[in-house]
Amino acid sequence: AGFPNGRKLEDQAIDITLAVLLLDLNVHSPADLLGVSQSMNDVPFANGFHYLAPPH
């Protein structure tokens, strides 16, 4: 999580949520789906508002 609160843009919150909802946790760990999606942006995030890079 980002400081002082909230999530960073690259946090894997959605990946973890989907893993918990969709996987049989008696067989798989929620970490099984981590790393399936991208963990970085191809262009660095800006330091100030508007954090997302322009579309290309």
C-alpha positions in Angstrom: 0.0 0.0 0.0 1.1 3.5 -0.6 2.0 5.9 2.1 0.2 7.3 4.1 -2.9 5.4 2.9 -4.4 3.9 -0.2 -2.9 1.8 -3.1 -0.1 2.5 -5.5 -1.0 2.2 -9.2 1.1 -0.9 -9.6 -0.4 -2.8 -6.5 -1.8 -6.2 -7.3 -5.1 -5.7 -5.4 -7.3 -6.9 -8.2 -5.1 -9.9 -8.9 -5.3 -11.0 -5.3 -9.1 -10.4 -5.1 -9.8 -12.4 -8.2 -7.5 -15.2 -7.0 -9.5 -15.4 -3.7 -12.8 -15.3 -5.5 -12.1 -17.7 -8.4 -9.6 -20.3 -7.1 -10.4 -23.3 -5.0 -8.3 -22.3 -1.9 -8.2 -25.9 -0.7 -6.1 -26.7 -3.8 -4.4 -23.4 -4.7 -2.9 -20.4 -3.0 -4.0 -16.9 -3.8 -0.4 -16.3 -4.9 -0.8 -18.7 -7.8 -2.3 -15.9 -10.0 0.2 -13.3 -9.0 2.5 -12.5 -11.8 0.0 -13.4 -14.5 -0.7 -9.7 -15.3 1.7 -6.9 -15.8 3.4 -5.6 -12.7 4.9 -2.4 -14.4 3.8 0.2 -16.8 5.8 0.5 -20.0 6.2 4.3 -19.4 7.1 5.6 -15.9 4.3 7.0 -13.8 4.5 10.8 -13.2 5.4 12.0 -9.7 2.5 14.4 -9.5 -1.2 14.6 -10.6 -2.0 13.3 -13.4 -0.1 10.1 -12.4 -0.9 8.1 -15.5 1.3 8.5 -18.6 -0.4 9.9 -21.8 -1.9 7.2 -24.0 0.2 6.1 -26.9 
